[in-house]
Amino acid sequence: MKTLFTTLKEELQLADKKIKYIIEIIKSIIETKTINLEAISQVINPNNKPESNYRMLQRFFKDFSFVFTHLAKILISYVPEKERILIIDRTQWKDNNIFFLAIMYQNIAVPVLWDTLDKKGSTNTLERVSLIEDYVNIFGKDNIKYLVADREFIGKDWFKWLNTNGINFLIRLKSNFLIEQGVKGKKKVKGKFRYYHSKELVSKLFGIELKIMGKRVNKKDLLIVATNADELALDDYSNRWSIECMFSCFKKKGFNLESTKMSAGYKIDKLIALVSLAYCCCITVGIHYKYKDSTFRKDLGYRTKSIFKIGLQRLFNSIRNPLFFKDKFSLSFLYYPFQYHSSTLSVVE
């Protein structure tokens, strides 16, 4: 198994001192369970004054530059090479609006690419196409099994671009959308799905022939999705929920992303990069220990602890008590070398 140091070293091609400092920040994010720089400065290098640590962190986010192509390759390395389910979605807090592309792995969303939007609200077609093209340019198109997205990601030009470029998609529709059915003209899609059992039909939307699937969820809500792939089913849409869980891990249930005081887009990009690496560390360790640290509740249909929570707790214990919590997998994965301590650090140039 590669250590985090080895993985970062191979892709980022940076000096050892800078790689070690990146790892120290990741460790501090896991230890404090926050990305607030004031909190991180209290633990990142105990031999320095917190004020000195804080200034060092500020310089890092101001001056250090990631090559995001290399970073994307590091993040995707956590996912085995096979056909990939792509998930796109946005998360927004305060004035920060981040558009993510993640990949599904063991019911977990792994972040790979993102775009910091200089606006509030939904993405447009150009922003969506740009993010997918970034993925295709780095990793190719043949490995994409399908793309899944929520109701925000709909539109005539967007659907046509996906269809023209041969990218299978499964996207939720708004219930008031008009679909075409032969000589009958256009009708609202919700009229076709009035019952609780699932149903599917072939119809035209935006002039594209698609398979429309749906069912009534409760008295008020309908789940209606459109796809250009015959093999996809309504149940496949449930994979989209994994990115919502990822956002929860980034925020209050994990690293408290909302606590940042940063506002500049180039700094937020670096912050998301470090949070993504910390998150991937947690899920890697969580997958390793999921059968040991959690039990499956048949009555609930899922495990008592999420993979992320298992990994976060294991790494937290290993960082706080490396001599007493003898978790060799977590320690060897995160530390380089095993005896390495933050007191050896100097200011990142």
N, C-alpha and C positions, 0 to 999 in steps of 0.2 A: 504494500500500500504506500502510495506517495504521501509525503508530509505536505502540509500547506505551503511550507517554505519552498519545497522542490517544485510544486505546481506553479507558484507565482514566479519563481526564478526562471523556469523554462520558457514561460510565455512573455513576461514583462521585460526580461533582459535588463534588470536594474542592478545596481550595486547591492551587495549583501546588507549593508547598513540600512538602505531604504526599504528593502523587503522585510527586514526584521521590524522596522518601525511600523509598517503597514500591519504586520501580524500583531504587534503590541496594541494598536488601535482596535483591531478586531477582537482581541482578547478582552480589552477594556469595555467594549460595547457589550460583550457577553456577560462580563462580570457585573457591570452596573445595570444591565438591562435597559439602557437608554443610549441615545446618541447625543445627549446634551454635553457640550464640551466642558462645561464647568464640572459636571459629575465625573467625566472621564479623566480630567486633569488631576483629580484626587487620588487616582489609583494607577495611572499608566506608568509612572516612574517614581516610586516611593522615595528614592534618594534625592529627588529634586523637589523644590517648593512647588505647590500647585500653581502658583502664578507663572512660574517658568514653563511648566508643562502646558498651561493654557496658551501662552504666547507661541510655543512650538507647534501646537495644534492649529492655531490660527495661520501660521506661516505655511503649514502643510496644505491646508485647504485653499490658500491663496495662490501658492506658487507651484505645487506639485501637479503634474499632468499625467493622466492615464491615456494610453492608446486603447480606445474602447473596442477596437477589433480584437486585440489580444485579450482584453477582459472578457468579451463575449465568448471567446474560445475556452477560457478558464471556466466560466459558469456552465457552459454546455457540456464540459467534460464530466460533470456530475450526473449526466443522463446517458445511459448506454446508447450506442449507435444502432438505431433502428428507425422504422417509420415513426414520425413524431406528430403529436397533436399540439397544435399551436393555439394559444389562448391570448386574446388581446382585451385590455380593459384599462380604465383610468382610475387613479385615486387622487383625491384633492383635499387639502387642508389649508386653512388661511389663504394666502395668495399663491400657494404652490399647487401645480397641476401637472401630474406625471402620467404619461401614456406608456404602458408596459406591453411587452410581448414576452410571454412565458411559455414553457414547454411542460407538458404533463408527464409525470413519472411517479409510479406507485401512488396514484391519487393525490399527488403533491404537485403544485405549480412551482417550477424552477425559473426565476427571472433570467433573461438572457439579454434583451435589448430594451431600452426605454428612451423616451424623448421628453425633455422638460419643456412644457408648453408655456409660451409667454402670453397667456390669456387664461380666462376662466371659461368653464363650460366644455361642450363637446368638441371632439375632433372633427376635422373635415376630411374629404376624400384624399386630398394631397398628402395630409399628415399620415393617414393610414397607409396609403400606397408607399410612401417614403420608408416607413418602418418595415413593411414586408419586403421591400426591395433591398433594404439593408441586410435583412436575414438571408435572402436569396443570394446576394453578392458574396456573403461570407461563407454560407453553408450549402448553397445550392437549393434547388427546388424539388429534386426527386425524392428527398427524405420527408417531405411534408405529407402526412396522411390526410389531415384536414384541419381547417381553421374554425374555431368556435368563438362566438361573441354574443353579447347581449343586444337588447333593442336599440341601444345608442348607435350601433354600428350598422346602419342601414342606409340605403341610398341607391339611386339608379346608376350613377357613374361608378360607384364603388362595387356594386354587384356585377356590373358588366366587366370591370377590370379583372376581378377575381375569375370570372367565367372565361374570359378571353385568354387569361394566362394559365388556365388549366389548374387552378388551385381549388380543391374541394372545400366547401364551407358549410357550416351549420350555424345559422344565425337566427336569433329570436325576432319575431315580428310583433309590431304593435297590432292590437286587435281591430283597429279601425282602417287598416290598409285595404286597398281595393285590389282584388285579383280578377283576372280575365278568364272566363270559361266559355269559349266558343261563341255561339250566337246569342248567348244569354247576356252578354255585355259584362260590365264590371259590377262586382258586389263586395261588400265588406267581408273580410276573411272571418270575422267572429261568427257570422251566421252559419258557417259550415261546421263549427265545433261547439255545439250546445250541450253535449252530454259528457259525463265523467270518463267514459271509456275513450281510449285513444283512437284516432282516425287519421288516414292520410289520403291525399288526392294529388293529382298532377294538374298544375295550372300555370298561367303566365303572370309574372310579376315584373314590372319594368320592362316588359317585352321579352323576358327570358323564361323559358319553360323550366319550372322547378317542381320538386316534390315538396308539398306543404303538409306538415304533420302537426297534430295538436290534440289537446284534451282540456276539459274544464278542471281546474285545480280546486276551486271552491265556488261559492255563490258569486263572487265578484271577479275572480281572476281566471284568465285563460293562459295556457302555455302553448304557443304556436311558433313553430320554427320552419325555416325554409332551407333546403339543401339542393345542390346540383349534383349530388352523388347518390346513386340508387342504393348503395350498400349501407348508408347511414340510417340510424333509427332514432326515434324520439328520445330514448333513454340515453343516447350518446351525449345529449346536451347537458346532462348532469355533470360532465367533466368540467364545465365552466366554473362550477362552484369552488374549485380548488384555488383559483386566483383570488377569490374573496377571502379564503382562509389565509393565503399568503399576505394579503394586505393587513389582516388582523395581526399576523405575526410581526410585521414591520411596525405596527402601531401599538396600541395599548396592551395587547396580549403578548407582546414580545419586546421590541426595542424602542417603543415610545417615540416614533418618528416625529410626532407633532411637537415634541419638546424642543426641536431645533430653533435657534434664533437666526439661522441663515436665511437669506432671501435671494441672493444672486444665483442665477441658473447654473453657472459653471461650478459653483460650490455645491449646490444640491446634487448635481450629477456625480460628483466625487463621493458625497455622502451616501447616495443610493448604491454606488459601487461597493462601498465598505459594508453597508447593511446587507447587501445581497451576498457578499462573501461570508459574512457572519451567519446568515440564514442557511446557506448551503453547508457550512460546517455543522450546524445543528442538525440538519436533516440527515447528513451522512452518518453522524454518530447515533441519531435516533433510529435510523433504519437498522443499524448494527445491533441495537439493544431493544428493539420494539417488542420482541417476544419475552424478554426477561423483565422489563420494567413496566409492562402493562398487561392487563388481562382483557380478553374479548368478552363483552357483555352481549349474550345472545338476545336478551330482551330489548336492548337498545340498538343492536345491529352494528356496533363499532367498539373500538378499544377505549378503555377508560382514560388513557392519555394519548394525546396526539404525538406523532413522530417528532414534530418540532419541539414540543414540550419535553419529551424524553431527552432529546439531544441537548437542549438548552440547559436542563438541570444537570446532566452528566458533565458537560463542559464547565458549567458554573462551579460545580464541586471540585473538579480537577484543577481549575485555576485558583480557587480560594484555598484549597487544602491539597496541594500536589503530593505532600509526603504522607498524608493520612488517607486520602481517597485514592487508593491504588487502582485506578482505571487505566490500564496500559494502552488500550486502544485510543481513548480520548487524548491522553497525554502525548503519545507518539504521533498522533495525527496533527495536533495543534502546535506542539513545541518544536523548536529547532535551535541548537541540538537539545537533547533531553534536559541538560543542565542549564540551558539558556535562561538568563534572567534579565529583566528590563533595566537593571542598573548598569548594564554594559552599553546602553544607548548614548548617543550624542545627538546634537541638533542636526536634523535633516537639511542638507544643503539644497 
